[in-house]
Amino acid sequence: MKPHLLLAGVLAPLLLIGACSDLPLVLDPHGSNAQQTARIAWVLFGGGTIIFVLVAMLAAFAVFAPVAGRAWLRHPRFVVGAGIVFPIVALSALLVYTLAVSGELARSRVAAPLRIAVTGEMWWWRVRYLDARGETVLETANEVHIPVGQAVELSLDTADVLHSFWVPSLSGKLDMIPGRVNVLRLTADTPGTYRGQCAEFCGAQHAKMAFHVVASAGPDFDLWLAAQRMPAAAPRTPDPEQGMTLFIAHCATCHTVRGTPAVGRLGPDLTHVGSRLTLAAGTLPNNAGTFAGWIAGSQHIKPENRMPSFDHFSGEQLVALATWLESLR
Ligand code: CUA
């Protein structure tokens, strides 16, 4: 195969991935940490490409050149130089470069006025906004809202097994390790919604453990924060009380909806769940229909997650429950 065809074969999948803009991509950075990571990726990719092309050309030469012309390929000095010395020098240079840049990243200690604690749980994300004393001022789930252009400090821990917090467009990944708190500082340079994904295998539904980081301008972020701190809005379902009554009877041991008697801590805080982008950590779009489906069949959609399928509800009850939850904006 001709070298340019080979190169096209290598590049085509990358370009395709880049074309699907919703997918998180290391090579599409929107924050300073991510820019450093992207630079490492390009240097490694460039270095790898140069070495690949050189080796392909040598291999082609070894096969097709006249026998007398390629005798030097068998010279011990060439074999030692190209086979041992060159790989050691090239790999060491790339390693030193990578360690230098990632060391710089690890040492950066930008003061971050906004502190957010994110806890990985099987298989969703508990998100708590903290005040200066480290007390929780607001809890939400599966979405981290941050102001653009401002450094944010994320304290990452886990409630059960190993998880890993990764938003490729904003930063490299950082593991969530039982018994420890790892700190990740990041800044988003452009407003947008950036998809994140658990990057450490954590059980059957690891792939369905996604989240979003929503970066918005300062005033928009302040508005969001103020709205999220409010208790849940009064029900506005056809039978206003029914959805909330069902929720308190069946769901309150696990979920909190601030402003109601539901104060469960096992599952995500649902006070403003209607305002979120997705349900079940990036698994479903968020509307009353998917909500009803999730309540009735959560074990079919995401087997082994901690929420049982509530398949004993009647259709009418499901509608009331889902409509009420969806109205919690
Ligand atoms: Cu959590 Cu993988």
Boltz pocket constraint, residues with backbone or C-beta under 6 A from the ligand:
constraints:
  - pocket:
      binder: B
      contacts: [[A, 120], [A, 121], [A, 123], [A, 162], [A, 163], [A, 164], [A, 198], [A, 199], [A, 200], [A, 201], [A, 202], [A, 203], [A, 205], [A, 206], [A, 207], [A, 209]]
      max_distance: 6.0
